[in-house]
């Protein structure tokens, strides 16, 4: 049925944003914990140069998710944004502050202002994915149903907290993997080791949180828990685990190109497993796909517009990502990093 197709497209868009946007959030997280001005100078310089070409582009996937949700599943959109307006509003504010902080930090010359903008970017990179994950956790528990009034219980419960922490840890993992690849591409061996260690650590944190999440969701979100521990949901989770372990091994061998692929695959597979675990519900166990869907004519037009958008926007996005990962958009050398470490701005190429 047409609503099932639209639901699959929505899930794919969520997975794309989790991977593309998550990488940017992860870079911001490592910016936050990089240390003081001197200690964190080299990691932050690499983060700035790695993010610059694509950081705004990744928000295309979030816009895509929102458009499909309010057009294709208006009941879902109304229910979620009515019951959990506070965490979603905080996430939206974080998106704005994060973008403004990143855009204004580099051209600002005064150290005090650069610190303010840098703090806005880094802290928002932590809080925004947490609140988005908390909202996902609230949906998984089934506390959010059509007609539910806004309350803290909808998103400040055990599953929501674990989901928020898992989201932050996943973004940190993706960010560290991609920054390891960027450090190798820019011939900065010390930063390769720096971010590789952080990728391994974030993967360990993810494993611990996943085990805790299984225990929490057993009673708090039983429908999703059962879907993730049996059938195709379990199969996808196991493949995601293998992919994450492969990422750790590839980083050890410094095969950073393939490590990016397996890291993205592991996160995308978990998102797909979560979506399949909820089927046929969009909100377990109160709102099915067919109940949340809009008019069939609207869905057909939505799919037509989606196909056109993919044809027009897809190839440029693929080209942009390809050029960025190959270093064709923002060349950076070890000499640039050494100049920065010495307190001098590198010359523009």
Secondary structure, 3 states (H helix, E strand, C coil): CHHHHHHHHHHHHHHHHHHHHHHHHHHHHHHHCCCCCCCCHHHHHHHHHHHHCCCCCCHHHHHHHHHHHHHHCHHHHHHHHHHCHHHHHHHHHHHHHHHHHHHHHHHCCCHHHHHHHHHHHHHHHHHHHHHHHHHHHHHHHCCCCCCCCCCHHHCCCHHHHHHHHHHHHHHHHHHHHHHHHHHHHCCCHHHHHHHHHHHHHHHHHHHHHHHHHHHHHHHHCHHHHHHHCCHHHHHHHHHHHHHHHHHHHHHHCCCHHHHHHHHHHHHHHHHHHHHHHHCCEEECCCEEHHHHCCCHHHHHHHHHHHHHHHHHHHHHHHHHHHHHHCCCCCCCCHHHHHHHHCCCCCCCC
